[in-house]
């Protein structure tokens, strides 16, 4: 798989450089909005759109932006797309836009302060600086999509675990029957829908991912790349290849 193919950029963002579990970026929305799976999907997809369009635009303008004003220019581009997305959400999906207002209701009635904060989200600015400003438009677009999907998957998983343990629900539907009228039922673990629960779930999921990664590394297996462990020696110890080629 070549380094800048669309498929490689998608795999990189979702698995190899997952912004939440591997790079540990964007912790503010990750910890704040993941009280439910649906909130995670909403925030993740919003960020994905901004990431993809910002990467594409910054890549197209990379030869015209002077180094001295690079970061201010990136912020202007990102802020423009965030404003567009915010207005579209307000106009066409007001229920999603208002879903996260419970966190800071006196400031915004919305994905509240979190949509405007996408402007300075370190995932978006980090990809603009590290990738989009140095690479062609199409790979940059798919890099943004891959990173956005990786972020969406991560915070949706965190939200789903917190919602299930903290309320017995999943995507707003009651999954675990609650105790009522003397009947046995699930007792929600309230801490998981509070701030500390976000840290607990993030730590658990990150530890699980690291366990699988470490196990694969010990077996010298990278599922996304196949075998590239040697340059062609017949004595290669990897059972997946023979003489530097896959068996």
Order of alpha helices (4+ residues) and beta strands (2+ residues): alpha-alpha-alpha-alpha-alpha-alpha-alpha-alpha-beta-beta-alpha-beta-beta
